Amino acid sequence: MENQDVPNARDEIRKLQEALKAKGEDPGSTDGFMIRKTRAALKAFQKANGLKASGKLDEPTAEKLGVQKPTQANTKQKKEEEKN
């Protein structure tokens, strides 16, 4: 049984995509998948804000966007979803 209080990886990515849109970047559709367009938008946001432009959601980027960095447990789930 899934714990409803713990966001899953797709929910976290969807929030990231929504935050990027709110900050003027285009991550593509807010579907909860970390696609190339989402990574490119994340990288552009990082570069525009003086952060390391890695295209990955690190702590400083999450803080600047106002989103939660994915948890360890959800990182594994996210990697499985990216494979599919």
C-alpha positions, 0 to 999 in steps of 0.5 A: 500500500502506497503512502499518500503523504510521500510524493512520488517521483512523477509528482516531484518532477511535475512540480519542478516543471510547473516551477520552471514555467512560473519562472519563464522557462519552457519544460514542455508539458507538465507530465511528470517525466524528466524529458530532454526539454525539461532538462534543457529548461532546468539548465537554462534556469540554472545558467540564468541564475548563476547556478551550476548548469548541470541540468540536474535538480540539486539543492541550490536549484531546488531552493531557488525554484521553491521545490523539494529536491527528490528524496533518495527513495523517489530517486530510484523510482524516477530512474525506473520510470526514465527507463520505460 
